[in-house]
Amino acid sequence: MHKFLAELGLELVWYKYLTSTGSRTSLPGAEFGKFAKEKLPKQLYMNAILQQYFAQKYQSCYTLDDYVILAKK
């Protein structure tokens, strides 16, 4: 996150990680993975960011979690 913000010329002030894990119904992991690959589009722009700044090694078909980020110049 720091590298990403630095490239934008911003300084991190505060961030909060948000997740919907506790509020959604669950599918078994393999079943959800199959559903995501078959039904959800690849996140082309997010994948590039996740790979470059967060060292993610795989292609995501969905994004369930978010960050709220407050930064300043």
N, C-alpha and C positions, 0 to 999 in steps of 0.2 A: 504494500500500500504506500509506503514511504517513497519508493522509487517512482511509482506511478504519479503521485502528487508532485514530486520534485520535477519530473519532466513537464508537468503542466505549469511549473513555476509557483506552486502552492506549498504552504506549510500546514501540516496536520494540526488541528486544534482539538478535535474530539471525534470519536466514532463509536457507534453502537452496532453490534451484530444482532440481526433479527432472524428468527427462524419460525417456520410454521409447523415444525415437526410434531409438537404436542397437540395441535389443533386439527390435523387432517386424518382422514381414515387411512389405514395402512394396507398395502399389498405386500405379499412376500417379496423379498429383494429381487429374486430372479424373475418373478412375474412382472414387477414394475419395470425392471431393466428392459425386458422384451417389449412391453407396452411402449416405453419411451422411444426405443429404436424404431419401432414400426409406425408409430402414430405422431410423434413430435418432431418438428424440424430441428436440424442441427443449428446451434447458436453460433453462426459464422463469426460475427464480430466479437462476441463474448469469449469464444474459444481462443481467439488470437490474444486477447487481453489476459485470460487465465494462464495461457502457456507462457507468455512473455514475462508477466509480473508475478505470477504465483506458482510457476514451475509445474503446472498441471500437465500430465503426460498423455491424456486421453481426450477425445472429442465429447463434449457434452451435448445432449439432446434436450436438456431442460435445465432450468435454474429455479431452485426452490427457496433459497436463502438470500438475504440481502444485507447490505450495510447502509447505515445512515452516516454520511461523512460530512463533517464541518471543517473547512479549510480556509486559509486566508492567504493573501498575497504578501 
